[in-house]
Amino acid sequence: MTLILQGMRRSGTTIVYDALAQDPGLTLWYEPLAAALQPAIGGGSGAREVDPFEGLRAARGEFLAARGISDPTPLNVGGPRDATLEFDREFPALVVDYLRFLLDRPGPVAAKFTRIYAKVPAVAALFPAAGFGHLLRDPRAVAASYLFGKGRRHEPQAGPPEIFFGRRSQRTAWSSHPISELVRREYAGESLPEPTDLERVLLVWRFTYERTAIDAARSYGERAIRLRHEDFCTDPERELTRLYALDGRIPPAEVIAWARGNVRPPGPVHAAGDPRWRKAFERMGMVGVVEQAGYEAA
């Protein structure tokens, strides 16, 4: 069975990938639609000193060489190259062939994405018998991760509440600004107010969550599950068992052992209890969405 994993950037998708990477019988792909031109040691989690793109680059090179193509750019679907590509509902023909090349293989195959939230029906058309894992994380934690950067290096400057909740800028970590502008068009009928930097990330969270949840349920039904980062960090064996059940298997011992030794409990929410979180959710029209996903909107 093919397993498709989709989660917003900075939602803990890589740590799930890292655990799955311990499965000796699984063919696993990291962000097939990313540029992947340079090594990315540790990926998004930093939990392993490896380049998760290494195998993907080799396979992509094989795919392109067989077609006499040298430029991998057409396979880079989304930000930062072109954020508008993430909002297309269909894949270009070359990308369709590429995804089939990667995923139509004997034995278990899985791929982790952050760019297919608007393309779940297109993915289901290609892989209708797949299992689908919707990976998500508390929007407050996602927003803090965007604004503070890797290693929370910007926290001293961006963390004080007056700045954290109120700043407006052109900051565009992980393409957040151009993607947020495209998301605002999706919600144009709601006449949402001009967002702060924080609210831009929250709005992207809202759209990627809503679009993925709705389309995964319609396209995959019972073969789609939601896996919250906080649940995975608290009990990785339970959540991995849920993922593997989509393929009628149980997690190999190597996967469980690695997760037990490397997955850490979720950290605290920045400025938890500050009423401006609720205000931001209200301004972005997402109180009900946050609560529906199982998170606090207060």
C-alpha positions as CSV (number, residue, x, y, z in Angstrom):
1,M,0.0,0.0,0.0
2,T,1.1,3.6,-0.6
3,L,1.0,6.0,2.3
4,I,0.6,9.7,1.7
5,L,1.5,12.1,4.5
6,Q,0.6,15.8,4.3
7,G,1.2,18.5,6.9
8,M,1.7,22.2,7.0
9,R,5.3,23.4,7.2
10,R,6.6,23.5,10.8
11,S,4.0,20.9,11.9
12,G,6.3,18.2,13.0
13,T,6.1,16.2,9.7
14,T,9.8,15.4,9.6
15,I,9.9,13.7,13.0
16,V,7.3,11.3,11.8
17,Y,9.3,10.8,8.6
18,D,12.4,10.2,10.8
19,A,10.6,7.4,12.6
20,L,9.4,5.8,9.4
21,A,12.9,6.0,8.0
22,Q,13.9,3.2,10.5
23,D,11.6,0.7,8.6
24,P,13.9,-1.5,6.6
25,G,11.1,-2.6,4.3
26,L,9.7,0.8,3.5
27,T,10.5,2.9,0.4
28,L,10.3,6.4,1.7
29,W,10.4,9.8,0.0
30,Y,11.0,13.2,1.6
31,E,9.3,16.2,0.0
32,P,9.2,15.0,-3.6
33,L,7.9,18.4,-4.8
34,A,10.7,20.5,-3.1
35,A,13.7,21.9,-4.9
36,A,16.0,19.5,-3.0
37,L,19.1,20.9,-4.8
38,Q,21.3,21.1,-1.7
39,P,21.8,18.7,1.3
40,A,19.5,19.5,4.2
41,I,21.2,17.7,7.1
42,G,18.6,16.9,9.7
43,G,15.7,18.1,7.7
44,G,13.1,20.0,9.6
45,S,13.5,18.1,12.9
46,G,17.3,17.9,13.3
47,A,16.8,14.5,14.9
48,R,19.1,12.7,12.5
49,E,22.4,13.7,11.0
50,V,21.5,12.7,7.5
51,D,20.3,14.4,4.3
52,P,16.7,13.2,3.8
53,F,16.8,14.5,0.2
54,E,19.7,12.2,-0.9
55,G,17.6,9.3,-2.1
56,L,15.1,11.6,-3.7
57,R,17.7,13.5,-5.7
58,A,19.0,10.2,-7.1
59,A,15.6,8.9,-8.0
60,R,14.6,12.3,-9.5
61,G,17.8,12.3,-11.6
62,E,17.0,8.8,-12.9
63,F,13.5,9.9,-13.8
64,L,14.7,13.0,-15.7
65,A,17.5,11.3,-17.4
66,A,15.2,8.6,-18.9
67,R,13.2,11.5,-20.5
68,G,16.2,13.5,-21.7
69,I,15.5,16.3,-19.2
70,S,18.3,18.0,-17.2
71,D,16.5,20.8,-15.4
72,P,14.6,19.6,-12.3
73,T,12.8,22.9,-11.8
74,P,9.4,21.7,-13.2
75,L,9.3,19.1,-10.4
76,N,9.6,21.9,-7.8
77,V,5.9,22.6,-7.2
78,G,5.4,25.5,-4.8
79,G,7.2,28.0,-2.6
80,P,9.7,29.5,-2.4
81,R,10.1,29.0,-6.2
82,D,6.5,29.9,-6.9
83,A,3.9,29.8,-4.1
84,T,1.0,30.0,-6.6
85,L,1.8,26.5,-7.8
86,E,0.6,25.2,-4.4
87,F,-2.9,26.4,-5.1
88,D,-3.3,24.7,-8.4
89,R,-5.8,21.8,-8.0
90,E,-4.0,19.5,-10.5
91,F,-0.5,18.4,-11.2
92,P,1.3,19.0,-14.5
93,A,1.6,15.9,-16.7
94,L,5.3,15.6,-16.0
95,V,4.7,15.7,-12.2
96,V,2.0,13.1,-12.5
97,D,4.5,10.8,-14.2
98,Y,7.2,11.6,-11.6
99,L,4.9,10.8,-8.7
100,R,3.9,7.5,-10.2
101,F,7.6,6.8,-10.8
102,L,8.3,7.3,-7.1
103,L,5.2,5.7,-5.6
104,D,4.1,2.9,-7.9
105,R,6.7,0.4,-6.6
106,P,6.5,-3.1,-5.2
107,G,6.2,-3.3,-1.4
108,P,5.2,-0.5,1.1
109,V,5.9,3.0,-0.1
110,A,5.4,6.3,1.7
111,A,6.0,10.0,0.9
112,K,5.9,13.0,3.1
113,F,4.6,16.3,1.7
114,T,4.0,19.9,2.8
115,R,2.8,21.2,-0.6
116,I,-0.3,19.1,-1.6
117,Y,-3.0,20.5,0.7
118,A,-4.9,21.9,-2.3
119,K,-4.3,18.8,-4.4
120,V,-5.6,15.9,-2.3
121,P,-8.3,14.9,-4.8
122,A,-5.6,14.9,-7.5
123,V,-3.4,12.7,-5.4
124,A,-6.4,10.4,-4.7
125,A,-6.9,10.1,-8.5
126,L,-3.4,8.9,-8.9
127,F,-3.3,6.6,-5.8
128,P,-6.9,5.8,-5.0
129,A,-6.0,2.8,-2.8
130,A,-3.5,4.7,-0.7
131,G,-3.7,5.5,3.0
132,F,-3.6,9.2,3.9
133,G,-2.1,10.7,7.0
134,H,-3.0,14.3,7.8
135,L,-0.3,15.6,10.1
136,L,-1.1,18.7,12.2
137,R,0.1,20.7,15.1
138,D,-1.3,23.3,17.5
139,P,-1.6,26.5,15.4
140,R,-0.1,28.5,18.2
141,A,3.0,26.3,18.1
142,V,3.2,26.5,14.4
143,A,3.0,30.3,14.4
144,A,5.7,30.5,17.0
145,S,7.9,28.2,15.0
146,Y,7.5,30.4,11.9
147,L,8.1,33.7,13.8
148,F,11.0,32.4,15.9
149,G,12.8,30.4,13.1
150,K,14.9,27.2,13.5
151,G,16.3,26.8,16.9
152,R,14.0,29.7,18.1
153,R,16.9,32.0,17.2
154,H,14.6,35.0,16.7
155,E,12.7,34.6,20.0
156,P,14.6,37.3,21.9
157,Q,13.5,39.9,19.3
158,A,10.1,38.4,18.2
159,G,8.9,36.9,21.5
160,P,7.8,39.8,23.7
161,P,4.0,39.8,23.5
162,E,3.6,43.3,22.1
163,I,5.8,42.4,19.2
164,F,4.6,38.8,18.8
165,F,0.9,39.6,18.6
166,G,1.2,43.0,16.9
167,R,4.0,43.1,14.4
168,R,3.3,43.6,10.7
169,S,6.1,43.2,8.2
170,Q,7.1,41.5,4.9
171,R,8.8,38.6,6.7
172,T,8.4,35.5,4.7
173,A,9.9,32.5,6.5
174,W,9.1,29.3,4.6
175,S,7.1,31.4,2.0
176,S,4.6,32.4,4.7
177,H,4.0,35.9,3.3
178,P,3.2,35.1,-0.4
179,I,1.2,32.0,0.7
180,S,-0.8,34.0,3.1
181,E,-1.6,36.5,0.4
182,L,-2.9,33.7,-1.8
183,V,-4.9,32.3,1.2
184,R,-6.5,35.7,1.7
185,R,-7.9,35.5,-1.8
186,E,-9.5,32.1,-0.9
187,Y,-11.3,33.8,2.0
188,A,-12.1,37.1,0.2
189,G,-15.8,36.7,0.8
190,E,-15.2,36.9,4.6
191,S,-13.7,40.4,4.5
192,L,-11.0,39.4,7.0
193,P,-9.0,42.3,8.5
194,E,-5.4,43.1,7.5
195,P,-3.4,40.4,9.3
196,T,-0.4,40.7,11.6
197,D,2.6,38.5,10.9
198,L,1.2,36.1,13.5
199,E,-2.2,36.1,11.9
200,R,-0.8,35.4,8.5
201,V,0.6,32.1,9.7
202,L,-2.6,31.3,11.5
203,L,-4.5,32.0,8.3
204,V,-2.3,29.6,6.4
205,W,-2.8,27.0,9.1
206,R,-6.6,27.5,8.7
207,F,-6.6,27.0,5.0
208,T,-4.2,24.1,4.9
209,Y,-6.1,22.3,7.7
210,E,-9.5,22.9,6.2
211,R,-8.6,22.0,2.7
212,T,-6.7,18.9,3.6
213,A,-9.3,17.7,6.2
214,I,-12.3,18.1,3.9
215,D,-10.7,16.6,0.8
216,A,-9.0,13.7,2.6
217,A,-12.3,12.7,4.1
218,R,-14.1,12.9,0.7
219,S,-11.3,11.2,-1.2
220,Y,-10.1,8.5,1.2
221,G,-12.8,8.1,3.8
222,E,-11.8,5.6,6.5
223,R,-8.3,5.3,4.9
224,A,-7.6,8.9,6.1
225,I,-6.5,9.7,9.6
226,R,-5.4,12.8,11.4
227,L,-2.2,12.6,13.4
228,R,-1.6,15.5,15.8
229,H,2.0,16.3,16.6
230,E,1.2,16.6,20.3
231,D,-0.2,13.1,20.3
232,F,2.7,11.7,18.4
233,C,5.2,13.3,20.8
234,T,3.2,12.0,23.8
235,D,2.7,8.4,22.6
236,P,4.6,7.8,19.4
237,E,4.0,4.0,19.5
238,R,0.2,4.5,19.5
239,E,0.3,7.0,16.7
240,L,2.7,4.9,14.6
241,T,0.4,1.9,15.1
242,R,-2.5,4.0,13.7
243,L,-0.4,4.9,10.6
244,Y,0.7,1.4,10.0
245,A,-2.8,0.1,10.3
246,L,-3.7,1.9,7.1
247,D,-1.4,-0.7,5.4
248,G,-2.6,-3.6,7.6
249,R,0.7,-3.8,9.3
250,I,2.3,-3.1,12.7
251,P,5.3,-0.9,13.1
252,P,8.6,-2.7,13.0
253,A,10.6,-3.0,16.2
254,E,13.2,-0.6,14.7
255,V,10.7,2.1,14.2
256,I,9.3,1.9,17.7
257,A,12.7,1.7,19.3
258,W,13.9,4.8,17.5
259,A,10.7,6.8,18.3
260,R,11.0,5.8,22.0
261,G,14.6,7.0,22.1
262,N,14.3,10.2,20.0
263,V,10.8,11.7,20.1
264,R,10.5,14.3,22.8
265,P,7.4,15.6,24.6
266,P,5.8,18.7,23.1
267,G,7.0,22.0,24.5
268,P,4.9,24.7,26.1
269,V,2.8,27.1,24.0
270,H,4.4,30.6,23.7
271,A,2.4,33.2,25.7
272,A,-0.2,30.5,26.7
273,G,-3.2,32.1,28.3
274,D,-2.7,35.5,26.6
275,P,-6.2,36.6,25.5
276,R,-4.7,37.9,22.2
277,W,-4.5,34.3,21.0
278,R,-8.3,34.2,21.1
279,K,-8.5,37.6,19.5
280,A,-6.2,36.5,16.6
281,F,-8.3,33.4,16.0
282,E,-11.5,35.5,16.0
283,R,-10.0,38.0,13.5
284,M,-9.0,35.2,11.1
285,G,-12.4,33.5,11.4
286,M,-11.0,30.2,12.8
287,V,-12.2,29.7,16.4
288,G,-14.5,26.8,15.4
289,V,-11.8,25.3,13.1
290,V,-9.2,25.3,15.8
291,E,-11.6,23.7,18.3
292,Q,-12.7,21.2,15.7
293,A,-9.1,20.1,15.3
294,G,-8.9,19.5,19.0
295,Y,-6.9,22.5,20.1
296,E,-7.7,25.4,22.5
297,A,-8.8,28.6,20.9
298,A,-8.5,30.6,24.2
